[in-house]
């Protein structure tokens, strides 16, 4: 039986506290995400896929909505 492992994005690792010591750009990007309205959150996820991953289901942002 094959188990599927889901990789967490940099954003989710920072949010969960499993990734610390990030630089000022990543810290500012995470802070901006928290302050943004839902429409702009989707735009941030689309613009920075290396940081947010393909989707952020914890904030109801899914790949098919981008």
C-alpha positions in Angstrom: 0.0 0.0 0.0 1.4 3.3 -1.1 1.0 6.2 1.3 0.9 9.7 -0.1 2.9 12.4 1.6 1.8 16.0 1.2 4.5 18.5 1.3 3.8 21.7 3.2 4.5 25.1 1.6 6.9 27.5 3.1 4.0 29.6 4.2 2.3 26.7 6.1 5.6 25.6 7.7 6.0 29.2 9.0 2.3 29.2 10.2 2.7 25.9 12.0 5.9 26.9 13.6 7.9 24.1 11.9 10.0 26.6 10.0 11.8 29.4 11.8 14.5 32.0 11.0 13.0 33.1 7.7 14.2 36.3 6.0 12.5 39.6 6.0 10.9 39.1 2.5 9.2 35.9 3.5 8.1 37.4 6.8 6.6 40.4 5.1 4.9 38.2 2.5 3.2 36.2 5.2 2.2 39.3 7.1 0.8 40.8 3.9 -1.2 37.6 3.3 -2.9 37.8 6.7 -3.8 41.5 6.1 -5.1 41.0 2.6 -8.8 40.5 1.7 -9.8 37.2 0.1 -9.5 38.5 -3.5 -5.9 39.7 -2.9 -5.0 36.5 -1.0 -5.8 34.5 -4.1 -3.6 36.9 -6.2 -0.7 36.5 -3.7 -1.0 32.7 -3.9 -1.0 32.8 -7.7 1.9 35.2 -7.8 4.2 33.4 -5.3 3.6 29.6 -5.9 7.0 28.7 -4.5 6.1 30.3 -1.2 2.4 29.4 -0.9 2.2 26.2 -2.9 -0.6 25.5 -5.3 -3.3 26.2 -2.9 -4.0 27.2 0.8 -7.0 25.1 1.8 -6.8 26.3 5.4 -7.9 29.7 4.0 -10.3 28.2 1.5 -8.0 29.1 -1.5 -8.0 26.2 -4.0 -6.2 25.7 -7.3 -9.4 25.8 -9.3 -10.2 29.3 -8.0 -6.9 30.9 -9.1 
